Amino acid sequence: ARAIRGETRDRARESGTRMRAVLCRALGDPTKPRSEGGALAVEDVPSPRCPADGVKVRVDAASLNFADVLMVQGSYQEKPRMPFIPGGECAGVVTECGADVRGLKVGDRVAGVTMGGGAMAEECVIPERMCFPVPAGVSLAQAAAFPVAFGTAHLALTRYARVTPGQTVLVLGAAGGVGLAAVQVAKALGAVVVAVTNGAGKMGALEDAGADHRIDASTLHSKGGARKDDYAGLKA
């Protein structure tokens, strides 16, 4: 009987009526599986229906952001209805287009923001306005981590900070996802970037991201740490 049920589930997934997904049924610890007292488990669930203004995507990669952790814990400002599939962004291949979709087609490689979760599954649906094509040469895994972090950094630096070439931008927590994105976006805008992180092991990532000046905050207030003149060049 168990084998028959397994074959039925496999046929359902092949037919597009069901899929595997990470499911949160009760808020709790996102770092442990439900079998060990955590909040998440992989389950068979119905495949989502494609909306008229969106596309269905076969997910190749989904990104994990701090907001996803907070949402599973119940600490995020948005409170999803239970149960829910976590994940706010992903990348994959379009398998179905809604009736009102004009700019995308089946087979397109896309990345996008899922608006309220749903990315940590074999399939998800994304509004067309929240999708963008993935260029050749960019892997779907790379693209999946792009929309939220780089979108947040770009919005902050252009709409709110209104950074212009030659200005100096200080990025705190620069080794995190949004921090690294902010370093790169600020450099692309022509700014001089001062990137701050905590720990010598993260300094290489800041250099790779293009930061002009890199500060290990853990040395600033420790004995034998940074001298007063270590960062004198920042005045220039």
Rosetta blueprint (number, residue, H / E / L):
1 A L
2 R H
3 A H
4 I H
5 R H
6 G H
7 E H
8 T H
9 R H
10 D H
11 R H
12 A H
13 R H
14 E H
15 S H
16 G L
17 T L
18 R E
19 M E
20 R E
21 A E
22 V E
23 L E
24 C E
25 R L
26 A L
27 L L
28 G L
29 D L
30 P L
31 T L
32 K L
33 P E
34 R H
35 S H
36 E H
37 G L
38 G L
39 A L
40 L E
41 A E
42 V E
43 E E
44 D E
45 V E
46 P E
47 S L
48 P L
49 R L
50 C L
51 P L
52 A L
53 D L
54 G E
55 V E
56 K E
57 V E
58 R E
59 V E
60 D E
61 A E
62 A E
63 S L
64 L L
65 N L
66 F H
67 A H
68 D H
69 V H
70 L H
71 M H
72 V H
73 Q H
74 G L
75 S L
76 Y L
77 Q L
78 E L
79 K L
80 P L
81 R L
82 M L
83 P L
84 F E
85 I L
86 P L
87 G L
88 G L
89 E E
90 C E
91 A E
92 G E
93 V E
94 V E
95 T E
96 E E
97 C E
98 G L
99 A L
100 D L
101 V L
102 R L
103 G L
104 L L
105 K L
106 V L
107 G L
108 D L
109 R E
110 V E
111 A E
112 G E
113 V E
114 T L
115 M L
116 G L
117 G L
118 G L
119 A L
120 M L
121 A E
122 E L
123 E E
124 C E
125 V E
126 I E
127 P E
128 E H
129 R H
130 M H
131 C E
132 F E
133 P E
134 V L
135 P L
136 A L
137 G L
138 V L
139 S L
140 L H
141 A H
142 Q H
143 A H
144 A H
145 A L
146 F L
147 P H
148 V H
149 A H
150 F H
151 G H
152 T H
153 A H
154 H H
155 L H
156 A H
157 L H
158 T H
159 R H
160 Y H
161 A L
162 R L
163 V L
164 T L
165 P L
166 G L
167 Q L
168 T E
169 V E
170 L E
171 V E
172 L L
173 G L
174 A L
175 A L
176 G L
177 G H
178 V H
179 G H
180 L H
181 A H
182 A H
183 V H
184 Q H
185 V H
186 A H
187 K H
188 A H
189 L L
190 G L
191 A L
192 V E
193 V E
194 V E
195 A E
196 V E
197 T E
198 N L
199 G L
200 A H
201 G H
202 K H
203 M H
204 G H
205 A H
206 L H
207 E H
208 D H
209 A H
210 G L
211 A L
212 D L
213 H E
214 R E
215 I E
216 D E
217 A H
218 S H
219 T H
220 L L
221 H L
222 S L
223 K L
224 G L
225 G L
226 A L
227 R L
228 K L
229 D L
230 D L
231 Y L
232 A H
233 G H
234 L H
235 K H
236 A L
